[in-house]
């Protein structure tokens, strides 16, 4: 079993894989980041219960070696067809041994603003 499969968040599908133990998830963006698979489960607990269909379209990528900086437009659609969330995300991912990618940093609503 690869690290992505081992760390998949039930109900969220492969695109929400968190493959690194110290992955940082900035959601909601005005709160401290969640860390790792347990943090991801906590950040998206309400969403996981709904079991939405997640659509994500990468609109920008910069890849250097095994690190990628990504921007994507995403939406979460409930089983009844209701759009329950959408936005533009910013992520940093690292290439996995199996050739896939796993998040190091996930900012579903873009990076948090710098506190003044």
SULQUITA-V79095 format. One record per pair of residues at least 12 apart in sequence whose ideal C-beta (glycine too) atoms are under 6 Angstrom apart, sorted by the first residue. I is the first residue (numbers start at 1). J is the second residue. Records with the same first field share a line. If there is no record, write none. Layout:
I = J / J
This chain:
2 = 98
3 = 19
4 = 17 / 19 / 96 / 100 / 102
7 = 19 / 37
9 = 40 / 41
11 = 48 / 51
15 = 54 / 56
17 = 102
18 = 37 / 40 / 103
19 = 96 / 102
20 = 102 / 104
21 = 36
22 = 35
23 = 36 / 103 / 104
24 = 105
25 = 39 / 40 / 43 / 106
26 = 107 / 112
27 = 43 / 108
29 = 109 / 112
50 = 78
52 = 76 / 77 / 78
53 = 77
54 = 76
55 = 75
56 = 72 / 74
57 = 73
58 = 70 / 72
59 = 71 / 73
66 = 94 / 95
67 = 94
68 = 93
69 = 92
70 = 91
71 = 90
72 = 89
73 = 88
74 = 89
87 = 109
88 = 110
89 = 108
90 = 107 / 110 / 111
91 = 103 / 106
92 = 104 / 105
